[in-house]
């Protein structure tokens, strides 16, 4: 008999990540990640051919990840923390043999990429002014921090210090130490070799005032030395450069920051010899590189992929909550789908007609699929334990938002749903605000449904994947139209006789936490709330967050000192006196995006008012706790979430 999903099923989960097609297109190497018996993440490399068996490629007690095929397909570079505290670069023969360690740095190695002739590897590492350091004991440093920069911290990284992301090049046989090819007080990311191996394209903001804007450009780095060449002069971020096969053109993702953090990125082209960039996908309205929210997937957006003849570019993006892979004709800008539908493609790889996607659905956590000539072949069955779990069914919703805005969403029903019963309803709100729910697997939502709750999750104005106007729809209006949209969504679902209007809950994280705080300060219709990694005071967050001073100037009319009344009016803390809903505040102590002080401010206000509130703090965790935090903390967070809602919603209406 099938059982229901549990919080501790996180320990059963297996993630498939970072698939990489062999140059011959005959097999794929990917990362298999799981939670070990010590309750820590582990990952190894696996490989599989189309129609073949999945087989391990690496083993051991440490983590291996980021596999990259050599151009001739005979070797595989990867990153591993075997024999080191931080990931280093290794190379292993594909036909068998021992892996060879290529780097020996104190810094973590990231973004490895082969030179076209297979003789060298480029990578990035955070390097100080003195250059890369070996694994020897570093000179003693004072623990006193002297800060002179505006951008001095970053969630997930911590205090930035004087290290910057630099590009280094190392022989692929490890015969010489890495050589640094970029320098200066700038971050250089996403290295991409030119087809002739003489230059490396990177994304960087090399301006003197880089801390004051969200901007980067595409630059060319001569591998043998010399001045860098700037190819773009964008008003917004550019990244993920990819050379055309003939070396004449570079494709990249970027935007002009027209709508601040709500600006939809597109796929651009720029001549490698210099010239005016061309927006290749603007006419499609789809954007490029957009994803959807979830708590059971990982991976970054792959760069665009060129066809061998240079006529086609392949890229990923999302439309109406569905994340897929598309192709665009370079000559005409005509966009057509390759792998789309009601699913979440969270990472992929493509080589001339062969497409590998890692995708999930609300009922399937994530597997690899091989697409060829429109036919799909499943390559993995990573989570067979889910075959014995009865999950909640999901109903797609077309709702009416306020002021005529349309709204798209989903209603998850409990397992063994009986329309003749009455069920509590939990409104779940995504972060961002410029993000979106979609068709992916969401452990947290399934877990709530397993408690016999209905879960409503929608994309109100301000969400991405519905076009530029919709994404910018809540500018200067946080807690306004978006709040009305969410309340109307609840109203429309409450017309269903099986939804209990007297047992409503609300939760969300980041911006979703902001909206949770806002909602319970505006209405008393909810019997319980859980706010996660939230913000309650937009005035104080401006100066304490790692990024709020960037996005607030566009999201709000300007700075808090120029518009103090507006900031306070749009801060949930201002309405603390209205809050009577029992509230659980969950927050990570190392969260630099929405600092722990935001949780403390709201907690103290409500305790001072003698309201029902509890604060749950997670040490050594940051803003990404629910997605990539320590497994034991992720499980405990889910257990606290469940216990609060079960306590306040799991019984018939009565005293809370």
QUIFENZI-V491436 format. One record per pair of residues at least 12 apart in sequence whose C-alpha atoms are under 6 Angstrom apart, sorted by the first residue. I is the first residue (numbers start at 1). J is the second residue. D is the distance in whole Angstrom. If there is no record, write none. Layout:
BEGIN
((I	J	D) (I	J	D))
END
This chain:
BEGIN
((2	388	5) (2	389	5) (2	390	6) (3	389	5) (3	390	6) (4	389	5) (4	390	5) (4	450	6) (5	447	6) (7	635	6) (8	635	6) (11	35	6) (14	33	6) (14	34	5) (14	382	6) (15	32	6) (15	33	5) (16	31	6) (16	32	5) (17	31	5) (18	30	6) (18	31	6) (20	349	6) (23	73	6) (27	48	6) (27	49	4) (28	47	6) (28	48	6) (29	46	6) (29	47	4) (30	45	6) (30	46	5) (31	44	6) (31	45	5) (31	65	6) (32	44	6) (42	63	5) (43	63	5) (43	64	5) (44	58	6) (44	64	5) (45	57	5) (45	58	5) (62	82	6) (63	80	6) (64	79	6) (64	80	4) (65	78	6) (65	79	5) (66	78	5) (66	79	6) (70	118	6) (71	118	6) (74	94	5) (75	92	6) (75	93	4) (75	94	5) (76	91	6) (76	92	5) (77	90	6) (77	91	4) (78	90	5) (86	108	5) (87	108	5) (87	109	6) (88	103	6) (88	109	5) (89	102	5) (89	103	5) (90	102	5) (102	174	4) (104	134	6) (105	133	6) (105	134	4) (105	135	5) (106	133	6) (106	134	5) (106	135	5) (108	125	6) (109	124	6) (109	125	5) (110	123	6) (110	124	5) (111	123	5) (111	124	6) (115	197	6) (116	197	6) (119	172	5) (120	170	6) (120	171	4) (120	172	5) (121	169	6) (121	170	5) (121	172	6) (122	168	6) (122	169	4) (123	167	6) (123	168	6) (124	166	5) (124	167	5) (125	165	5) (125	166	6) (126	163	5) (126	164	5) (126	165	4) (127	163	5) (127	164	5) (128	162	6) (128	163	4) (150	211	6) (151	211	5) (153	546	6) (154	546	5) (155	592	5) (155	593	6) (164	187	5) (165	187	4) (165	188	5) (166	182	6) (166	188	5) (167	181	6) (167	182	6) (168	180	4) (168	181	6) (186	206	6) (187	204	6) (188	203	6) (188	204	5) (189	202	6) (189	203	5) (190	202	6) (190	240	6) (195	247	6) (198	223	6) (199	221	5) (199	222	5) (199	223	5) (200	220	6) (200	221	5) (201	219	6) (201	220	5) (202	218	6) (202	219	5) (203	217	5) (203	218	5) (203	239	5) (204	216	5) (204	217	5) (205	217	6) (215	236	4) (215	237	4) (216	237	5) (216	238	5) (217	232	5) (217	238	5) (218	231	6) (218	232	6) (219	231	6) (231	274	6) (234	256	6) (235	256	5) (235	257	6) (236	255	5) (236	256	4) (236	257	5) (237	254	5) (238	253	6) (238	254	4) (239	252	6) (239	253	5) (240	252	5) (240	303	5) (244	310	6) (248	271	6) (248	272	5) (249	270	6) (249	271	4) (249	272	5) (250	269	6) (250	270	5) (251	268	6) (251	269	5) (252	267	6) (252	268	5) (253	266	6) (253	267	5) (254	266	6) (260	554	6) (262	434	6) (262	471	6) (262	472	6) (264	287	6) (265	287	5) (265	288	6) (266	281	6) (266	287	5) (266	288	5) (267	280	6) (267	281	6) (267	288	6) (268	280	5) (280	333	5) (288	317	5) (289	316	5) (289	317	5) (290	317	5) (290	318	5) (291	318	6) (292	436	5) (292	437	5) (292	438	6) (293	436	6) (293	437	5) (294	442	5) (295	442	6) (295	627	5) (307	352	5) (311	330	5) (312	328	6) (312	329	5) (312	330	6) (313	327	6) (313	328	5) (314	326	6) (314	327	4) (318	465	6) (319	465	5) (320	465	5) (320	466	5) (321	438	4) (322	342	5) (322	343	6) (322	344	6) (322	438	6) (323	344	5) (323	345	5) (324	339	5) (324	340	4) (324	345	5) (325	338	5) (325	339	5) (326	338	5) (342	439	6) (343	360	6) (343	361	5) (343	439	5) (343	440	6) (344	359	5) (344	360	5) (344	439	5) (344	440	5) (345	358	6) (345	359	4) (346	359	6) (354	372	5) (355	370	6) (355	371	5) (356	369	6) (356	370	5) (357	369	5) (360	440	5) (360	441	6) (361	439	5) (361	440	4) (361	441	5) (362	439	6) (362	440	5) (362	441	4) (365	441	5) (367	380	6) (368	380	6) (391	415	6) (392	413	5) (392	414	5) (392	415	5) (393	412	6) (393	413	5) (394	411	6) (394	412	4) (395	410	6) (395	411	5) (396	410	4) (397	409	5) (397	410	5) (401	485	5) (402	484	6) (402	485	5) (407	460	6) (408	458	6) (408	459	6) (409	457	6) (409	458	4) (409	459	6) (410	457	6) (411	455	6) (411	456	5) (412	454	6) (412	455	5) (413	454	5) (414	449	5) (414	450	6) (414	452	5) (414	453	6) (419	498	6) (421	498	6) (422	498	4) (422	499	6) (422	500	5) (423	453	6) (423	498	6) (423	499	5) (423	500	5) (424	453	5) (424	500	5) (424	503	5) (424	504	6) (425	453	6) (425	454	5) (425	455	6) (425	504	5) (426	455	5) (426	504	6) (426	505	4) (426	506	5) (427	456	5) (427	506	5) (428	457	5) (428	507	5) (428	508	6) (429	508	5) (429	512	5) (430	508	6) (430	512	5) (431	509	6) (431	510	5) (431	511	4) (431	512	5) (432	511	5) (433	462	6) (433	511	6) (434	462	6) (434	463	5) (434	464	5) (435	463	5) (435	464	5) (436	459	6) (436	463	5) (436	464	6) (460	482	6) (460	485	6) (461	473	5) (461	482	6) (462	474	5) (475	555	5) (476	555	5) (476	556	5) (503	649	5) (504	526	5) (504	527	6) (505	526	5) (505	527	6) (505	528	5) (505	529	6) (506	529	5) (507	529	6) (507	530	5) (507	531	6) (508	531	6) (509	532	4) (509	533	5) (509	534	6) (510	533	5) (510	534	5) (513	531	5) (513	532	5) (513	534	4) (514	534	5) (514	535	5) (514	536	6) (516	531	6) (517	572	6) (518	572	5) (520	579	6) (521	575	5) (521	578	5) (521	579	5) (527	581	6) (528	581	6) (528	582	5) (529	583	5) (530	583	6) (530	584	5) (530	585	6) (531	585	5) (532	586	5) (532	587	6) (533	587	5) (535	594	6) (535	598	5) (536	571	6) (536	572	5) (536	573	5) (536	598	6) (537	571	5) (537	573	6) (538	567	6) (538	571	5) (539	560	6) (539	567	6) (545	592	6) (545	593	5) (545	594	6) (546	592	6) (546	593	5) (582	612	5) (582	613	6) (583	613	5) (584	613	6) (584	614	5) (584	615	6) (585	615	5) (586	615	6) (586	616	5) (586	617	6) (587	617	5) (588	617	6) (588	618	5) (588	621	5) (588	622	5) (589	618	6) (589	619	5) (590	620	6) (590	621	5) (590	622	5) (591	622	4) (591	623	5))
END
